[in-house]
Amino acid sequence: MIKKETKTEEIVETKYLCDFCGVEVRQTYTFCDVRCCICGRDMCPKHRVDYREPGDYNGGDYTTMICTECNKTSEPYFEKLKILLLNYEEEEEEILQEMKNVCMENVKNKGDNNEF
């Protein structure tokens, strides 16, 4: 005997909506382009900004995104971080140059006595 049954399945879909405008956000491979790395809100392309930390010139494999609100709020802090990084790089360069000078002076003072 053949008996036919009709089955109804309930499918639950998870959708990500922009926390700013309610538009559905299509998630790609990672959360790094959907969720703000500062406040954690979901955001559509219209409400996100590519964020690179000062000194991060190539951005790595994944770009870090922040929402437009966090970008506005964080702008003065980004400037402070850039200045801090520049000062650090200058000081680092000075220390490295001093180290090289002392090493070269040690080599000159030893002369031909190759006592290292």
Secondary structure as the mmCIF struct_conf table of DSSP 4:
data_model
#
loop_
_struct_conf.conf_type_id
_struct_conf.id
_struct_conf.beg_label_comp_id
_struct_conf.beg_label_asym_id
_struct_conf.beg_label_seq_id
_struct_conf.end_label_comp_id
_struct_conf.end_label_asym_id
_struct_conf.end_label_seq_id
STRN STRN1 TYR A 16 LEU A 17
TURN_TY1_P TURN_TY1_P1 ASP A 19 CYS A 21
STRN STRN2 GLU A 24 VAL A 25
BEND BEND1 TYR A 29 THR A 30
HELX_RH_3T_P HELX_RH_3T_P1 PHE A 31 ASP A 33
TURN_TY1_P TURN_TY1_P2 VAL A 34 VAL A 34
STRN STRN3 ARG A 35 ARG A 35
TURN_TY1_P TURN_TY1_P3 CYS A 37 CYS A 39
STRN STRN4 ASP A 42 ASP A 42
HELX_RH_3T_P HELX_RH_3T_P2 PRO A 45 HIS A 47
STRN STRN5 ARG A 48 TYR A 51
TURN_TY1_P TURN_TY1_P4 PRO A 54 GLY A 55
BEND BEND2 ASN A 58 ASN A 58
BEND BEND3 ASP A 61 TYR A 62
STRN STRN6 THR A 64 CYS A 67
HELX_RH_AL_P HELX_RH_AL_P1 THR A 68 LYS A 110
TURN_TY1_P TURN_TY1_P5 GLY A 111 ASP A 112
#
